[in-house]
Amino acid sequence: MLKWAGGKRQLLAVFQHFYPERVSGYVEPFVGSGAVFFDLLRRGGLGDASVTLADSNADLIGTYATVRDAPGEVIATLEHLDQRHAREGAACYYDVRDRFNAARAGGSVPQGSRYSPELAAMLIYLNRTGFNGLFRVNAGGAFNVPAGRYARPRICDPALVRAVASAFAREGLRLQCATFDRVLAHTSAGDFVYLDPPYAPLSTTSAFGAYTADRFSPSDQVRLCDTVVDLARRGRHILLSNSSAPEIVALYRQAARAGDARLRLWGVPARRAINSRAAGRGVVTELLLTNLEPRGTAEGLAEIV
């Protein structure tokens, strides 16, 4: 339903080789577009497993919860925005962006309030019509993505909205706005944990961590890696993806050498679209850190030692 920076749809064919045969619980603390969750669901890989989908982005989780609870109202607002955008184009986009930020009190979901169907529809609209489908905020928390250049953006897809609502309404699924450490503190042995944190940049022009006003820092990357090693040691099934920035390669190599965690480091080619220079976009290597053994052979997958 949403486009998200670093979305993993292009790598699902590789990830599928690592999916556990049976999932007792599934936890995703950086849910983003939810590509892995929806892939597992489509393939019947979740069974009756409990599911926790979380993110520190309150707008994202608020939108998902509102789509789950009020899909008809979200669709009605999207239909109106679709018609207006067809008439006004970028002028509509910037007006909606201003109203979206005003409703969020300049940077966050109003304290203690429910994320309204209108707000959810505005976020979906901005996501479908903004530049590269980004969700980016400035230091004050205001959404500041410029309008994209799309001839006929798909703004309202009622069938898709209702399908997403149904997926999030499944029994045993929890949507949570929380930091990764809070989410991971409540995992259980045997859980499948997929982690897709904001990526460490490969260059200064590809940096992108502004999903929320609080950036994901290098120290956060280290804390996350330490947490993953601990979880692997305690019997969680781990699959983590990140960039192949030199500091991340070094960090994950060290994690893979923690023998009792039984983690291995893999590289896989992927197309990266986030770069301020068009020449900087293209095929790069992404890293996978996991204690799951791949089943079969995945194209382009190679272990890094």
Number of C-alpha atoms within 10 A of each C-alpha: 17 20 17 18 21 21 17 18 14 12 16 14 13 16 18 17 15 20 21 19 8 13 20 16 23 22 25 23 25 22 26 27 19 19 20 23 20 17 17 17 13 11 10 10 18 22 13 14 17 17 23 22 22 25 21 20 22 18 22 22 22 21 23 23 23 21 27 22 16 16 22 16 17 26 24 16 18 24 18 13 20 18 13 14 20 13 11 10 18 17 13 16 22 17 10 19 23 15 14 22 18 13 16 19 14 15 20 19 19 13 8 6 7 13 21 19 24 19 24 28 27 22 22 22 26 26 22 22 26 23 15 19 20 25 24 18 19 15 12 12 19 21 26 16 20 18 21 19 13 13 9 9 15 11 22 23 12 16 10 12 19 18 15 17 20 14 16 21 16 13 11 12 18 15 20 19 19 18 14 20 13 12 20 19 10 9 18 18 14 18 22 26 24 21 22 20 22 23 23 21 20 17 10 9 12 18 15 19 19 18 23 22 18 15 14 17 13 13 9 15 19 15 13 17 19 14 16 25 24 16 21 22 18 15 15 22 26 25 21 17 22 23 24 21 17 12 16 21 18 12 15 26 18 14 21 21 14 15 12 12 20 15 27 21 22 19 21 20 16 17 14 18 16 19 18 12 10 9 7 16 14 13 12 16 18 21 25 27 25 25 22 19 12 16 12 8 10 15 10 11 17 15 12 15 9
